[in-house]
């Protein structure tokens, strides 16, 4: 999310009409809609790796992994967002404002890009932390092959652990351990072209 791409006084109904008429998805907050930026090949590959790894790890658990098409509604702040991946444990709880949006993610994953990393880590994370069901957030950086793993303690405080591609990610909320390397698998395939000399 960067500067709003549509007027700051949209109603939610106008935002939904915009979503239906556009090939681009938009996030929504306080009457403003932000177009979701297109990603790099590396960003796309890591998103697929994250979703595939979560899906495989959750096969026998009462939790389901979703890709970036699942809209999350942060009821406390009014944000409607499309995380790169999310996990919902138990039945979906749908927004009363938009039945295609879900209000009860357990885990959210954002794959960072240069354009959105600062916003994702600060403003967006401050919204996500207001979701009562949310227990963990991963910020995954394809460029540095690093992961910021946040989890919520029982007292409501959030703890950060920095991980790199040879380490294990112990996701407490869904009782799953992933190898960080899984998330960066085949990243060399999506490397930018070498600069011409």
Secondary structure as the mmCIF struct_conf table of DSSP 4:
data_model
#
loop_
_struct_conf.conf_type_id
_struct_conf.id
_struct_conf.beg_label_comp_id
_struct_conf.beg_label_asym_id
_struct_conf.beg_label_seq_id
_struct_conf.end_label_comp_id
_struct_conf.end_label_asym_id
_struct_conf.end_label_seq_id
BEND BEND1 UNK A 3 UNK A 3
BEND BEND2 UNK A 5 UNK A 5
STRN STRN1 UNK A 6 UNK A 6
TURN_TY1_P TURN_TY1_P1 UNK A 8 UNK A 9
HELX_RH_AL_P HELX_RH_AL_P1 UNK A 12 UNK A 21
BEND BEND3 UNK A 23 UNK A 24
STRN STRN2 UNK A 26 UNK A 29
TURN_TY1_P TURN_TY1_P2 UNK A 30 UNK A 31
STRN STRN3 UNK A 32 UNK A 35
HELX_LH_PP_P HELX_LH_PP_P1 UNK A 36 UNK A 40
HELX_RH_AL_P HELX_RH_AL_P2 UNK A 41 UNK A 57
TURN_TY1_P TURN_TY1_P3 UNK A 58 UNK A 60
BEND BEND4 UNK A 61 UNK A 62
STRN STRN4 UNK A 63 UNK A 66
TURN_TY1_P TURN_TY1_P4 UNK A 68 UNK A 69
STRN STRN5 UNK A 71 UNK A 74
TURN_TY1_P TURN_TY1_P5 UNK A 75 UNK A 78
STRN STRN6 UNK A 79 UNK A 81
BEND BEND5 UNK A 84 UNK A 84
STRN STRN7 UNK A 85 UNK A 89
BEND BEND6 UNK A 90 UNK A 91
STRN STRN8 UNK A 94 UNK A 94
BEND BEND7 UNK A 96 UNK A 97
TURN_TY1_P TURN_TY1_P6 UNK A 99 UNK A 100
STRN STRN9 UNK A 101 UNK A 102
BEND BEND8 UNK A 103 UNK A 103
BEND BEND9 UNK A 106 UNK A 106
STRN STRN10 UNK A 107 UNK A 112
TURN_TY1_P TURN_TY1_P7 UNK A 114 UNK A 116
HELX_RH_AL_P HELX_RH_AL_P3 UNK A 117 UNK A 119
HELX_RH_PI_P HELX_RH_PI_P1 UNK A 120 UNK A 124
HELX_RH_AL_P HELX_RH_AL_P4 UNK A 125 UNK A 128
TURN_TY1_P TURN_TY1_P8 UNK A 129 UNK A 130
TURN_TY1_P TURN_TY1_P9 UNK A 132 UNK A 133
STRN STRN11 UNK A 136 UNK A 141
TURN_TY1_P TURN_TY1_P10 UNK A 142 UNK A 145
STRN STRN12 UNK A 146 UNK A 152
TURN_TY1_P TURN_TY1_P11 UNK A 154 UNK A 155
BEND BEND10 UNK A 156 UNK A 156
STRN STRN13 UNK A 158 UNK A 164
TURN_TY1_P TURN_TY1_P12 UNK A 165 UNK A 166
BEND BEND11 UNK A 167 UNK A 167
STRN STRN14 UNK A 168 UNK A 171
HELX_RH_3T_P HELX_RH_3T_P1 UNK A 172 UNK A 174
TURN_TY1_P TURN_TY1_P13 UNK A 175 UNK A 175
STRN STRN15 UNK A 176 UNK A 179
HELX_RH_AL_P HELX_RH_AL_P5 UNK A 180 UNK A 183
TURN_TY1_P TURN_TY1_P14 UNK A 184 UNK A 186
HELX_RH_3T_P HELX_RH_3T_P2 UNK A 187 UNK A 190
HELX_LH_PP_P HELX_LH_PP_P2 UNK A 191 UNK A 196
#
